[in-house]
Amino acid sequence: MLIPSLQIYLLVGAVLFTTGLLCMVTKRNAIGVLMGVELILTASNINFVAFSRYGKLGLDGQLVSLFVIVLAAGEAAIALAIAMNFYNNFETIDVDRASNLKG
């Protein structure tokens, strides 16, 4: 069985990060932007776990990865609640209309 090296994990993390960044920049609705944020957080998790496996972090990388997962779950719940509230007020989730919220 072939065991992947650190470079493979870093390449997968870089591809996920780039995909998430492009998703955040190009999407116009809030759900697409949230998906991009989740992809970026997943890329960081892959890097943390890879460095804990191949580096000198030990279990610290995996513990930070668990913290990022908990943070992502909280971020998704709060962001979806904000998106639902925005949809109830404006009947759209287009992020360009969010400028109407400025006080």
C-alpha positions in Angstrom: 0.0 0.0 0.0 1.3 3.4 -1.0 1.6 5.9 1.9 1.2 9.5 0.7 3.9 12.0 1.6 3.5 15.4 3.1 3.6 17.1 -0.3 0.5 15.3 -1.4 -1.4 16.5 1.7 -0.1 20.0 1.1 -1.2 19.9 -2.5 -4.7 18.8 -1.6 -4.8 21.6 1.0 -3.7 24.2 -1.5 -6.3 23.1 -4.1 -9.0 23.2 -1.5 -7.9 26.6 -0.3 -7.8 28.0 -3.8 -11.2 26.6 -4.6 -12.6 28.1 -1.4 -11.1 31.5 -2.2 -12.4 31.5 -5.7 -15.8 30.4 -4.4 -15.9 33.3 -1.9 -14.9 35.8 -4.5 -17.1 34.8 -7.4 -20.4 33.8 -5.6 -23.0 36.4 -5.1 -25.2 34.7 -2.6 -24.5 34.1 1.0 -24.7 30.3 0.8 -21.9 30.2 -1.8 -19.7 32.5 0.3 -20.3 30.2 3.3 -19.3 27.2 1.2 -16.1 28.9 0.3 -15.3 29.6 4.0 -15.9 26.0 4.8 -13.6 24.9 2.1 -10.8 27.2 3.4 -11.3 25.8 6.9 -11.1 22.3 5.6 -7.9 23.1 3.8 -6.4 24.4 7.1 -7.5 21.2 8.9 -5.8 19.0 6.3 -2.6 21.0 6.7 -2.8 20.8 10.6 -3.3 17.1 10.5 -0.5 16.5 7.9 2.0 18.6 9.9 1.1 16.8 13.1 1.7 13.5 11.3 4.9 14.4 9.5 6.2 17.3 11.6 7.1 17.7 15.2 3.7 18.9 16.3 2.6 15.6 17.6 -1.1 15.6 18.6 -1.2 19.4 18.8 -2.1 19.7 15.1 -5.0 17.3 15.6 -6.3 19.2 18.6 -6.1 22.5 16.7 -8.0 20.8 13.9 -10.8 19.7 16.3 -11.0 23.3 17.5 -11.3 24.6 13.9 -14.1 22.1 13.3 -16.0 23.3 16.4 -15.4 26.9 15.3 -16.6 26.1 11.7 -19.8 24.6 13.1 -20.5 27.7 15.2 -19.7 30.0 12.3 -22.1 28.1 10.0 -24.9 28.1 12.5 -24.6 31.9 13.1 -24.1 32.7 9.5 -27.1 30.7 8.3 -29.3 32.4 11.0 -28.1 35.8 9.6 -28.8 34.7 6.0 -32.3 33.5 6.9 -33.0 36.8 8.7 -31.7 38.7 5.7 -33.9 36.6 3.4 -37.0 37.3 5.5 -36.4 41.0 5.2 -35.3 41.4 1.6 -36.6 38.1 -0.2 -33.0 37.5 -1.5 -29.7 36.3 -0.2 -27.7 38.4 -2.7 -24.7 39.8 -0.7 -24.7 43.0 -2.8 -28.0 44.0 -1.2 -26.3 43.8 2.2 -25.2 47.5 1.8 -28.8 48.3 2.8 -28.1 47.2 6.3 -25.6 50.0 6.9 -26.9 52.4 9.6 
